[in-house]
Amino acid sequence: MTEAALPLWAEIIIAVLLLAGSAIALLGSWGLLRLKTYFERVHAPSIIATMGCWCVMHGTIVYFSLQGQGLALHSLLIALFVAITVPVTNIFLMRAALFRARRAGNDAPPSLSRSTGSQERDS
């Protein structure tokens, strides 16, 4: 399997996109280690995972499109799947963590539905 050499401009674009994606992933990992509580930690990796994935996806589209017969969009499916599932999973994990923290009596953000309902009854 011999691969044709890419033009310099394409190699630079691919390298920048892959390095940007890995730098964004590194920032998310650093945020995961630096932040103290679960409610602070859950946000950084989810946003960063999506942004890093999109940078890597653009790099792979450029690379495989220039190597293959045409526009290679197979990595777009992976990025779309990550972009859809990561925020939804994050919401479910946050709701479960809030439920557990409130049931255990730990310090957790107040419920918005209860504070809104109590304000309406007082007026």
C-alpha positions in Angstrom: 0.0 0.0 0.0 1.9 3.0 -1.2 0.6 6.5 -0.4 1.2 9.5 -2.5 3.0 12.4 -0.8 0.7 15.2 0.2 1.4 18.8 -0.7 3.0 20.9 2.0 0.0 23.1 2.5 -2.2 20.0 3.2 0.3 18.5 5.6 0.4 21.9 7.5 -3.4 22.1 7.7 -3.7 18.5 8.8 -1.0 18.9 11.4 -2.5 22.1 12.8 -6.0 20.5 13.1 -4.6 17.4 14.8 -2.5 19.4 17.2 -5.4 21.7 18.0 -7.6 18.7 18.7 -5.0 17.1 21.0 -4.3 20.5 22.7 -8.0 20.9 23.4 -8.2 17.3 24.7 -5.3 18.1 27.0 -7.0 21.2 28.3 -10.1 19.2 29.1 -8.0 16.6 31.0 -6.3 19.4 32.9 -9.7 20.8 33.8 -10.8 17.4 35.0 -7.9 17.1 37.3 -7.9 20.7 38.5 -11.6 21.2 39.4 -12.7 19.9 42.8 -16.3 18.8 42.8 -18.1 16.5 40.4 -20.5 19.3 39.4 -17.5 21.4 38.3 -15.6 18.5 36.7 -18.3 17.2 34.5 -18.5 20.2 32.3 -14.9 20.6 31.1 -14.4 17.2 29.5 -17.8 17.1 27.8 -17.4 20.4 26.0 -13.7 19.7 25.2 -14.3 16.2 23.9 -16.7 17.6 21.3 -14.5 20.4 20.2 -11.4 18.2 20.1 -13.3 15.6 18.1 -14.3 18.1 15.5 -10.8 19.3 15.0 -9.5 15.8 14.5 -12.5 15.0 12.2 -11.6 18.0 10.0 -8.0 16.8 9.8 -9.0 13.3 8.8 -11.4 14.6 6.2 -8.7 16.6 4.6 -6.2 13.7 4.8 -8.4 10.9 3.4 -10.0 13.2 0.8 -6.6 14.0 -0.6 -5.4 10.4 -0.4 -8.6 8.7 -1.8 -10.8 9.0 -4.8 -13.0 11.9 -3.6 -14.4 13.6 -0.6 -14.1 11.2 2.4 -16.9 11.9 4.9 -16.7 8.7 7.0 -15.3 10.5 10.0 -18.2 13.0 9.9 -20.4 10.2 11.2 -18.2 9.6 14.2 -18.1 13.3 15.0 -21.9 13.7 14.7 -22.4 10.7 17.0 -20.0 12.3 19.6 -21.6 15.7 19.2 -25.1 14.2 19.8 -24.3 11.7 22.6 -21.9 13.6 24.7 -24.2 16.5 25.8 -27.2 14.1 26.3 -25.0 11.8 28.4 -23.7 14.8 30.3 -27.3 15.9 31.2 -28.3 12.5 32.4 -25.1 12.1 34.5 -25.7 15.6 36.1 -29.3 14.8 36.9 -28.3 11.5 38.5 -25.6 13.2 40.5 -28.0 16.0 41.7 -30.5 13.4 42.7 -28.0 11.4 44.7 -26.5 14.5 46.3 -29.9 15.8 47.4 -31.0 12.3 48.7 -27.8 12.1 50.7 -28.2 15.6 52.1 -25.0 16.8 50.6 -24.3 20.3 49.4 -26.0 20.5 45.9 -27.5 23.3 43.9 -31.2 24.0 44.8 -33.9 22.7 42.6 -35.3 25.4 40.3 -38.8 23.9 40.2 -39.1 24.0 44.0 -37.8 27.6 44.4 -40.1 28.8 41.6 -43.1 27.1 43.1 -42.5 28.5 46.5 -42.2 32.0 45.2 -45.5 31.7 43.4 -47.3 30.4 46.5 -45.9 33.3 48.6 -47.2 36.1 46.4 
